[in-house]
Amino acid sequence: MNSKPALQPSKVITFALTTTTAIAAMLTGCSTVSTSGSAAIQAPTITAISKQTYDGQSNDLLTAGLGKTGLLQAALAPLANPEAPSTIDLRQRAIHANYRALIDASPAGGFTRFYGPNIDLTGKDTLGEGKIAGDEYLASVSIGGATAMIMVQIPRSLNKENPCIVTATSSGSRGVYGAIGTAGEWGLKRGCVVAYTDKGTGTGFHLLGSNRVYDWSGSLVDAGSAPNNFSANLDEAARKAYIEKNPHRIAVKQAHNQQNSERLWGQFTLTAVRYAFTVMNGLTDDRKAASGSYTAANTFVIASSVSNGAYAALQAAEQDTEGLIDAVVATEPNVSIANATGYSIRQGDKVVPAAGRSLLDYTTLLNLYVPCAANDSRMESAPLNLVPKALRDNRCEALKANGYLTSAGVAAQAAESIDKLLAAGIQAEALTLLPSHYALNVYQGIAVAYAMQYGRLSVTEELCGYSYAATAAANAASNPLQPIGIAGAALAFATSNGIVPTAGISLVNQKSKGGPREDRSSVSANDANDMNIAGAICLREVATGKTVTGAMLKDGQSAEQKLRADWAARVAKGISETQMTGNLRGKPTIIVSPRSDAVLPLNHAGRAYFAHNRNVDNASLVRYYEITNAQHLDTLNGIAGFSNSYVPIHAYFNQSMNLMWTHLTQKRALPPSQLVRTVLRATKDGKLDDLTATNIPPISATLDANTLIRMQDTQLVIPE
């Protein structure tokens, strides 16, 4: 049993636990929560949903009974009745989909050889199929009007000698199983309890036409018939009136819950930790605490995850006034920084031109310019550059016509687009990833959903003319809206990543000439197929509060200008509610960033947070590890064009978790902040070699000057 330093007296948040199973205990203390960007809010209310015990053979915590063999399969066998899947089916498919979505699931790329359920924490293939027995508790939590799902997994092999809790807040906008293949896998193998939350995202769809929603198990139910994950804030008359004018539309939880739940991601994560203590202390078998109870004083808690889950871990550490969290491991984190000034970033001998911008700022910029930039000669070898050239050409011309470019001719316009992205702090190493991410709707989906989220917009407000609905095939002569297929809707809990386009739901341009159509195939007012330049410009103006000339949006001369000014003000307020302080309250922390991140550019994410933290929080032991030849979406690494250019960032998540564990339990020093130079896989006789240990060298305790990352006064210095 570890002995942690005694905690200073502090208040503990009250939980109103409405239980459907006898598993919860009351925690007492104060009745409100304060977050960094908002006033005090009501304390969390938890409603227990279910408890399941898995034997580790027929079903299990980590792989849903699939084991490594099942997870290796790109697709599972069809269901006998896909229109009415069981909760067991939904869970298994959700784990399969989320596991493979966060990693390179190819053995050549490292799965089942360097990571995966069969690989132990020393990197050896000793765990067979990797199934883990134990108990799984599901609950819903409400904080400040926003709701989320939380889940606690207690392995049968609970580590009683060094009890531990690992947070696994979902990445991106995924559901509660979103981090099971990353933080979940590491924690369960270590014998830790794993505390998950979807942080208010996931599959929360309201099919407005049929008036169906999802319950907490992921099954479709009639709206109002039972507690549900999300339903739009519309009374029946308003729903009918809206759907009569806008058939087949769908409301989406993150975009339309009107709660800006991002401001609460840290609180949802802290609540999951507290709930983990609650269910741990309800154990009556041989996993019961030897000392009588598991507490913050005798249990290590590592806040961890990747991407948005890493954001939640950092935010939770900032907001942890009770000493619940002992350490943080955040890989490829999204961040929202308050007052991101007072520091600069230098890579090699060049100062980065911009740093610390908001997610919505740089994403709307990428959404605007990447289609044209994809025409540049530097993009000739870019993988998945799939948008037809005619559409890219049209976007270039539309940018020029609207004052966003000054060059003449597509080639010059593409080069100018790249220059604008580089000037905005987009990493040069990420350029060849940009076309694939636009083709996969990464930028469009994030820009629309997050703008709606920050602005607390109702589904009926249709920010910048956008809505969500199922559409016909994108290559159809026309692309009308249609009802979502029942089989696809029924499986959305498993297949959706939470951000539209997903699970058969498309992004729709309400203002397309000839009527609403799928966004990319829509037609602008001048009859051009420019992939909705008007919508992209509107999103950019709402994100920045400025027009193309740099003039502030005003409550101006037209109804449209007035509307955009209002949206921009609401969005700015929402972003301010999410902003982080950078103060980690003395907690040891590891931040890992892939140098070629094209989703969360590291000058605005990991680098910016580390530099900001060093300016405001010298008391915390924080390490920053930057990995070359790595990018945000490991799942793409199994595809030609990516596999020979990138190594798995996931390998460095596992390394960092191991380093933090030995730091906590053995007091071993964390390696200094550093640049880790990886080695690309070689090609021999036309065949790409399998990933080896040489490709993913370890984070080192001994560094030369050209590897060390350091703060020099107020400048973050990164080696080339």
Disulfide bonds with the S-S distance in Angstrom:
Cys164-Cys192 2.08
Cys372-Cys396 2.02
Cys464-Cys538 2.06
